[in-house]
Amino acid sequence: KATGVHVASLAIGELNAIPYKSDPRTIGWVADSVDVARAMGCRVVLLAFFGDGDLRDDAKGTDEVVRRLKEVAPQAEKAGVILGIESWLSAENHMGIIDRVGSQAVQVYYDVCNSTDRGYDILKEIRWLGGKKMICELHAKENGALLGQGNVNFTAVRAALDDIGYSGWVQIEGAVPKDAAMLPSYQANVRFLRRVLG
């Protein structure tokens, strides 16, 4: 508040090393994050499922994540907080988890670079998830390149976002070329995104 910086959302990146699907400590972390987000006036908490927390080909881990999300979802609903799943899964597999949980408080935190790298049709996925109102927030990312200089067509992403009426936050992640400094890279990324997204 003192600086005027707005905190759009929170993330529990530590879930990549200490998985929500298996470590009992994470149950309390996710529950507590709902209260912290509400206190800070944030709408979204990103739950990361990479590294040790990867859900691909892990039916047992996915079942446990669904069970835990079902327990915390009512708390999130009451607080007006969305738990955003970010993973290597396809849009269809994300929706499989969300449908099993059965709560609007669990949605997809969509990363255009992750999904491009996995070979998913991101424009189709954005429109499909957006039609279901299941994208809570987005990552604008490239691995090893500035935004607009990698594999993601951000002009086409903008068109897909317009089609679904998305007007929420888009967070820059990564998008730093090898051996480049972070600050000028992010300044260039912000300029690029503001040109493309307006």
Number of C-alpha atoms within 10 A of each C-alpha: 7 4 5 6 7 10 12 17 18 19 16 16 14 15 23 17 15 17 25 28 24 16 12 12 11 18 18 10 13 23 17 13 20 27 16 15 23 16 10 15 15 19 20 26 26 23 24 23 25 19 13 14 22 22 21 15 9 11 10 12 18 20 15 14 20 19 14 19 25 18 14 19 22 14 16 27 16 11 16 17 25 26 27 24 23 22 24 20 20 18 21 12 13 19 18 14 18 21 14 13 19 14 16 18 25 29 26 25 24 25 23 24 23 22 19 16 14 12 10 17 13 25 17 13 18 24 20 17 20 19 13 12 15 22 22 25 26 21 18 22 26 25 17 15 18 19 28 18 13 16 15 20 16 20 14 13 20 16 15 20 18 13 13 17 13 18 10 12 12 18 16 17 17 20 23 22 17 9 7 12 10 13 10 11 17 18 10 15 23 15 12 16 19 9 10 15 15 8
